[in-house]
Structure formats: C-alpha cells, structure tokens
C-alpha cells in the first residue's frame, strides 16, 4: 500500500511576547513532531478520503520561562494535531 501524502500549509502562527526565535529551527521541530504524531497515532477518519480541508483550529498554548525553538515547535505541533483529530 502506498503511503498517503499530506500537504499542510500553515498560514500564520501568532507568537506574542516570545522574543527572537530561529524560524528555521522552529519550523523543523514543528514538522518533525507532526510527522511523528501522524505516523504513530494516525489521523481522523475524515482524512482517509482524498479531500481538501480548508482550515484546522489549533488551541492556544501557554509558555513559561525561556522558550526554545524545539520545545515550542513540539507544543505548536501538538496543538495543530489535536485540531486535526477533531
């Protein structure tokens, strides 16, 4: 069976009062975590069909202390993934 291809475009991520981050590292961490989650836990049944989903609502996340790109990328990915599972 051929693996399913998923194209995901994130139009905007709002990061208030975070400071400077390396966008490349953040994006890579987000992508890796989403890949891990989808590979290990799958997707909602609505993704089993060939379809276009206009948007996914990700819940806000809270951050305390110094933020690292890898940690933040994982948190954002988890929020996006939870939105995809609904």
Secondary structure, DSSP 8 states (H G I E B T S, - for coil): ---------------TT-----HHHHHHHHHHHHHHHHHHH---GGGGSS--------------SS--HHHHHHHHHHHHHHHHT-
